[in-house]
Amino acid sequence: MSTKQESASIHLNDSKAKSSTKKGTGFNVTKLEKTLGGLKFAVILLSLFALAMVVGTFFESYFGTDFANRTVYKTWPFMLLQFGMFISITFAAFLRLPPKKRLYGFYTIHAGLIIIGAGSFMTYYAGVDGSLVLPPNTPNREVILSDDVLKIRFPDEGRLVSFKLPYTGFSTNIDEVYQDIKLGRYLPFAEKEFRWQEPRQKYQPSEPLHSTQYTLANEMVAQDFTLSLHPESIEFESNLTLGPLTIHYLPDSLAQCFGQNNPSKLILWDRSQASCYTPEDKKIAIKKADSGRRFLVVEHKGDLLSFFPDVSPWPLDQEMKVKRGAELRIFSKKLFEEKPNLFLFGQATAFYDKDEDQWFQKPLKRNQPVEIPWMGFELIMENHQISKVPSLVPTKVLPIQKNNEMIKGSTRALELIVQDQSYWVTNDQPVQLLINGKRVVFLLQKESLKLPFEFVLTRFKMEKDPGTNRAASYESFVRLFSENGPENHHIYMNNPLKHQGFTFYQASYSQDRQGNYSSTLSVNVDPGRPFKYAGSLMLVFGSMWHYWLNFRRRKKGKVSPLVAGLEEPPVS
C-alpha cells in the first residue's frame, strides 16, 4: 500500500472514531457539541430571548420596573436562557477551531460576547444596585436595595433577627416558623381593603371602643374619614387635621356635657364610670392662683385632686405631682374657641359657633347631613360601630404604573400568625405584639447597606416645561463627608458622581406637604463594567474585521457574504 493510501486510511479511521458512540453510554459527544454550537439552537435561544424582552418591556411600562424584575428579568428561567446563549456562543467558536484566517473576525466577535457574559455575571453576583434618598439638610448613608426583609426586633433583649423574603411578583406562602411566630402569606404587591373585624380581646363595659365613618363635604370638596377609640385599631386614630379644621373623636359619654353652655366652660370626665359633669353640677368652687390661672380641687374616691384646666387635663395629687392615667380628667372648652375645632362622639357632634357665641351639641343619624359653621360644610355619619375594629386588610393585586409612579399595588404585606391570631405587617405600618410577656416589633423593610461615607443635600434645582408643572430636568447639589473631609458635588443627568467604587446618578425626586424637595440618587457598583466595555469594543472591532476579510474573499469570488462565518462546521 502506498504512503498516501495509508495516510487516507488512518484519517478515515480517526474520523470514524470521533463520530462513534461511547460504549455503554448511548451519548454522541460530537452531535451534542454540534447541536449546542449550531445555528438552529442559537436561533431558538435568540427567539426566546426576544420574546422574554418583549414581555418584560410590556410589564415594565404597565406594571412597573419592580414587577418586571420579579417576574422576568431576575427569574431563574431568564437567567437560564442567558446561560444557554453563553453556552451556544462558546461552542460556536469552539467548533470552528483550529483557527482559520477567514474567521478571525468571527472569533473576535464571539470572544467579545463571552467576555460581556462574564462581566454581566460578575455584576449580577457582586454588584450593587440601589437608591439613596436625601431629604434637605439631613445626613444619610443608607442605600436601599431591591430585596424585601422582615426584621423581628426584641427591644427588651436588644436582639434583632432578619428574614429575607422571596423575590417574587405574586402571592407566596412562606410557611416558616421562628419560635412562636409563623410566617404566612407574603404579598409583594397589595392594596389595603377596609373591613370591620371582631375584637381579639375582651374589654371592660366602661371602656370606650366605638368607631365611626364620616363624610365632610360642601359644594366644592368632600372628604371621607374614619376615627376610632378602639385599642386594636392600628390604622385609624382619634384626631385628624383637615386644613385649618381640627377634629377630635371622644368617648360618647362626653357628648351631653359639651352641649352645655355652663359659665366655667369646664367638663370633668370620670373614665371609670363613663360619665361626665360640670363644676356647676357638683357646686365645685373655681379659684384663681397667684399667677391668675384658674384651679379647682375635686374629691374623687377619697383622694383630693387639683386641676389647672387651662394648662393640662391631668390632675395633681396632694404632693402636687402630675397623676397621669388618672380616672378623672378635665376639659376646658375655652381652649378650643379661637380656631375651628369639631368634636365627634360617634353619634353626636359638638362645636363652638363664634357668631352665636355658644356651644352646640347635635345628634347624628346615619346618612342625614348636619350643618357645621365653617365654609358651608355638612357632616354626615356613614357608619357607627360600638365594638368592632376598623381595619385595612392587605389584598393581592397586580401593580399599575403611570407616568413612572405606582398608582396601585405600592403596599407590601406579610401575614404573621402568633398564638393562633393573624396579623399583617406592611412596609408602612410596623406591628408591635406582646409574646410570652416580651415586646416584639415586626418591620417589613427593604434590604439596605451602609456607605463608608455620608451625603447631605444642600440644594435641589428643578426646571419645568413651559406652561406646565412637569419637571424638565432636576439637579442635586450635595456635600460629601468622607475621611478626606467635606467635598461639594453637583449631580445631574449625564453627570454622575463616582467615589470609592460607587457611582451616583440623579434618578428622581419627591416633595413633602411643606413643599420641600428630596432627591433620590441611584447607587451602582458594577465590578463587571470593564469586561463589558472591553467585550463591546471587541464586538465592534470583530464585526469590522469579519466584514473586511470576507470583502476581500468576495472580490476573489471565494465565498457568499451571507454564509461567511455562519456555515455549520463539518463533522469529522
N, C-alpha and C positions, 0 to 999 in steps of 0.2 A: 504494500500500500504506500502511496506517495505521502510526502510530508504534508501537502495541502489537504489531502483526504483525511489524514489523521487529525489535523487541526480542526477541520469541519466536524468530524465525528465527536471530538471532545466538547466543542462548543454546543452541539446539539444535545449531548448527554447532560451538560451543565444546565441548559435551558429547561430540559425535562425535569431535572432535579429541583429547580427553583419553583416550577409551577406545580409540582406534585404535592399531594396532601400528606400531612404528617400522620404517621401510623398511629391509629387508635384515637386520634383527636377529632377527625372529621372537620378540621378547620383549615381553610385555604388562606394562608397568610397573604399571598400575593393578591388574591382577589379582594380581601378586606382593605389592604393598602390602596389598591386601585379605586375601590369604592369611596373611601374616605377622602382621597385626593382628587376624585373625579369631578367633572364639570356638573353632572346631574345633581350630585349631592350638594355642591356649592349653590346651585340654583334653588334647590329646595330650601336650604337654610336661609338664603337671602330673601326668598319669598315670605317665609315665616317671620323673619326679622322685620321686613317691610310691613307686614300685616300687624305685628305687635306694635310697631311705631305708630301706625295709623290709629289703632285703638287707644294707645297711650296718649297721643296728641288730642284725640276727642275727649278722653277722660280729663285730661289736664285743663282743657279750655272750658268744659262744662262743670265738672265736679271738683276741680282744683288740683294743684300740684301734689299735695299730700296724698290725696286719694289715688292719683296716677302712680305715685311711687309705691304705695302699699299694694296695689293690685296688678301693676305691670312692671315698672322699671326695676324694682328691688325685690322681685319674687324669684324663687329658685328656678321656675321654668324659663324665665327670661335670661337668667344667669347661665343656665344650661345651654340655651340656644347660642349665647355668645361664646361659650366654651367650645361648642360644636363648630362654630365658624373658625375659631382659633385652630382646632384640630384639622379642619379642611384646608386652611391656608398652609399649615405646616406640612401636611402630607403632599399637597400640590407641588410645593417646592422640592420636597424630598424625592418624589418620584421622577423628577426631571434632572437628577444627578446621574453621573458626574457633570460638572458644569460645561455648558456649551456656550460659545461666544455669542450666538444669536439670541440667547436667553438671559444675558447679563442684566438687562433692564427688568426682565420678569423676576429674576432672583432678588433684585434690589427692592422692587415693589412688595413682594411677599415678605422680605425681611423687615421692611418698614411696617407692614401690617402686624407682624409678630411682635415687634418692639412696642407698637402702640397698644396691643393687647396686654403685654406685660406691664406697661405703665398704667393702664386702666385698672389692672388687678391690684397694683400697689396702692393706687388712690382709693379703691374700694376697701382694701384691707386696713390701711394705716392712715388714710386721710381724715380730715375733719371738715364737716360742712354744717354750719350752724348760723345763729344770728345773735347779735348783741344790741340790746335796747338801751338807748341813752336818753333818759329824761334830762331836762335842762339843769345844769349845775349840780348834778348828782353823780358821784363816782360809781363806776360799775366795772367789773371784770368777769362777770359770769356769762358764758356763752351757752345759749340754749340749743340743744341738739334735737334730732327728729324722733328719737325713741321715747316711748312713754314708760314711766316708772311709778310704782306705788311705794311711798315711803311710810313706814309704820314707826311712829315715834313714841317712846316710853319716857315721858318727862321725869317721872319720879326716879327712874333708874339711870337717866342720862344715856339711853341706848337708842340707836336708830337702825332699822332693818329696811332694805330696799329689795323690791321685786321688779325685774324687767318684764314688761308686758309684751304680748305678741305684736309684731309689726304687720298688722292685717287691716284690710279695708272693711271687713264685715264683722258682725257679732260673733264672738267666740266664747265658749265656756271653758274657763281656765281649770277649774276643779282641782285646786291645790289647797292644802291645809297647813297653817303655821300656828302651832299651839292651839288655842281655841278659836282661831279665825280661819274661816273658809273663804277663798276667793271664788266667786261665781262668774256671772256673765260680764264680759268686757265689751263695751260699745265704743269703738273709736270715733264714730260719728253719730250724734244723738241730738234730739230736741227734747226740751222739758215740757211735759204734759201735765196740766193742772188736774189734781184729784183730791177728793175728800177721803181721808182714811180714818179708820178707827184708832183710838189711842193705844199705845203699847202698855201703859201702866194705869193703875187706879189712883184717883186723887180724892182729897177731902171735898165734901159738898160745898164748903165755903170758898174753895179755890176758884178764881175766875179763869175759865177755859175757853170762852167763846171766841169765835172768829167770824168776820163778815166781809162780804164783797160789796163794793160800792162803785158808782159811776158819778163823776163830777163833770158837768157839761154846761156850755152855753151855746150861742148860735155859731161860734167860731171854732170851738175846740171841745173835745171830750177825752176824759182820762178815766180808765178803769184801774182799780187798785184793790188789794186785799190786805186787811190788817188782822192781827191775831195776838191774843194773850196766852195762847197755849204753849207750855214749856217745851213741847216736842216740835213746834213749828220752827224750823231752821231758816227757811227761805223768806218768811214773812215776819215783819216787826210790828211794833205798836206805835211807831211815829213815822211821819212822812212829810217831806217838804216839796211843795209844788210852787215854784217861783216864790213870790212873797208870802204865800199862804203856808202856815204850819198846821199839820193835822195831828191830833193826839187821840189815841184809842185807849179808853179807860174802862175799868170794870163797870158793868151795867148798874151796880148798886149805887154809883155816884151820880146817876142821871138826875134824880129828883132834887138833889141839893144844888146842882149847877143852875137849875131854873129859878132858884130863889134869889130875890134881889135884897138880901139882908145887908144892913148898913156896913158891917165889917168886911163883907165880901170874902169871908173865910169859910172853909169847909174842913171838917175833921172826918177822917175815914178810918173806920175800925175794920182792918182786914180780916181778923179772926171771926167777926160777926157778919161780915159782908154788908155793912150798914154805914150810913153817914149822917152827920148832923152839923148844925152851925153853932157857934158860941152863943148866939142869941137863943137857940133852942134849949141849951143847958144852963143859960144865965151865967156863962163864964166871963169873968171880968177881963177886959183887954187893957193893958197898961203900956206905958212908954218908958223905955230905958233912958239913961242919961244921954245916949247918942241920938235919941229921937226915934229909934226904931221900936215898933210895936212888939210886945211879947205877952204871952199868957201861960198860965200854969194849969195843967189838967191832971186830975187824979184818974189813973187807969189801973185797975186790978191791984190796988194797994200801993202803986208807985206814983210819985209826983214827977210829971214830965213837963219840961219847959220848952216852949216853942217860940222861935223868932220867924214868923211866917213870911216876912218879906225878904228873908235870907235863904232859908232852907226848909224843905218839907220834913226833915228828920228832927226828932226831939232831942233834948239834952237831959241826961239823968241828974240825980242830986249832986253828983260830983262835977257837973257841967261838962260832961263828955258826950260827944255825939253818939247816939244809940241807933246805929244803922241796923236795919232789919226789924225795927220795932213794929208791932202790930198796929199802932196808932200813928197816923201821919196827918199833915195839914197842907191845904192848898190855898193859895191866895189868888183869887180870880183877878185881882187888881193888876197882877204882873202880866196879864195876857190881854190888856185892853188897848195898848198902844199900837200893836201890829195885828194883822189878821191871824186869828187862831180859831180853828174849828175843832170842837171836841165831839168825839163819837163814842157811843156806849153800846154798840151793837144795834139795837132797835130804837135808838133815840139819839138826838144831837143837841148841842148847846153852843151858843156863840154870843158875842157881845156886839150890839149894834150901836155904833157911835152916834148916829143920827138920833136914835131914841134914847141914848144914854142908859141902856139897861140890858140885862142878860135875858136871853130867850132859851127855853128848852122845848123841843118839838119831838113828838114821836115819829118814827119812821115805819112805814108799811111797804111791803115788797112791791117794787115797780111803780111806786107812787112818788113823784118828784116833790121836793120841798125846797123852797126858795131860801137862799142864803144871801146876806147883804154885800156881796162883792162881785162886781162886773157882770151882773145878771146870771150868775151861776145857779144851777139847780143840783141838788144832791138826791141820788136815787139809791136805795138799798136793793141790791140784786139777790143776795142770798145770805142767810144767817144760820150759823151752826153753834149749838151750845157746847158741845164737847168734841166734835170731830176735828181732825187735824188737817189744815190745808197744806198740800204738798205738791212739789213739782217733781214728777217721776220721769226719769230719762227713758225715752223710747228710741229705738234704732231708726235711722233714716239714711237715705242717700244724700250726700252733701251737694250743695249747689253754690257755684261761684259766679259772681257777676262783677265786672269791672275790677277784677283782681281782689275782690273782697268776698269772704264767705258769708252768704246770707242765710244759709241753712246748714245745720249739722256741725256747728262750731263747738259743741259740747262733747267732751269725752267723759265716760262714766264707767265705774266698776262696781259691781254688786258685792257687798260684804255680808256674810252670814255669820252672826255671832249669837250663840245661845238660842238657836232656832229663830232668830229675828233677822230680817233682811234690811240692810241699809245701803244707800247709794252714795258713794263718794265721787265727786266730779272735779274737773280741773279748775272750777271757780268756786267750789264750796267744800272745804275740808270737813271731816266728821270727827267729833270727839266723843268717846264712849268710856264708860266705867266697866272694866272687865276684871272680875275677881278682886274688886276693891282697888284696882290700879287704873289710873288715867292712861288712855291710849288715843293718840291722834293719828288720823289717816289723811294723807295728802296724795293727790294724783297730779304729778308734775311731769315735765319733760326732763330727760337726762341732760346734765349740764357739766361743764368743766370750767375750772378757774384759770384765767390767764395769769402769767407771771408778771403782768403789768396792769395798769389801770387807766381808764378813759374818763374824761369829763367833757360833756357837750357845752361849749361856751357860747355858741351862736348857731342858729339854724336859719338858712336862707331859702326861700321858695319863690319862684316866679310862676305866674298863672297865664293861661292862654287868654288873649284879649277878649273881653266881654263875657268871660265865664269864670267859674270858681275852680276849674280843673287845673291841677298842677302841671306846668310845662317842664319844669326842672326844679331840683332841690339839692342843696349842698349843706355839708356839715363842717363846722369849724370846731375841732376838738383839741384838747390838751392831753398829751400822753405822759403819764408818770411812770418812769422806769428807774432802774438803778443808776442810770446816767443823768437823772434829773428830769424836770418837766420840759416837754417839747410841744410846740404848736403845729398842727397839721390841718390841711384843707382837703376834704374828701368830697368828690363829686363824680358824676358819670365819666367813665373812661380815665379817671384819675384816682386809683385805689391807693391805700396806704399799705406798705409792706414793712413788717417789723418782726424780727426773730422767727422767721419762717411762716408767719401768719400774714394773710392778705385780707384787707378790709375794704369791701365795696359798699358804696351807697346803695341801699336796697329799697327802703320805703320810709314812711313817717306816720305819725299819729298825732291827734290833737285832743286834749282833755277839755272838760267843761269850762275851765277858766281861759281857754284859748291858747294855752302853752303847747308848743310843739315838742315832740320827742322824735329822735332819729333812730332808725333801725339799720344797722350795718350787717351785711352778710360777711361771715367769717369763714375763711377757707384755708386749709392746709393740704397741699397736693404734692406728695413726695414723688408721684409718677409723672409730673409735668415735664421734666427734662426728657424723659423717654418718649413721651407723646409728641413733643416738639421735634425730637430727632427722627422719630418714625414718620412724621408728616413731611419733613424735608426729604427723607428717603423716598417717600411716595412720589413727590413732585419730580425729584431727580430721576428716579427709576422710570417714570412714565415718559419723560423726555428721552431718556437713553433707549428705552424699548422702541419708541417711535423712530428714533434716528437709525438704529440698527436695522429695523425692518424696512425703513425707507430705502436704505442702501440695497437691501436684498430685492426689494420690488423693482428697483431700477435695473437690477441684473436679471429680473424675471424669475426669481427662485421661489417666491412664496406669496400667497394671497394675504393682504393686510388683515382680513377678517379672522384668519386662523393662526396668525403668527403668535406663537407662545401659548395658544389655547388648545392645541390638539392634544388628544389623550396620549399619554406616553405609551410606547409599546410594552407589552408584557413579554418578558424574556421567557 
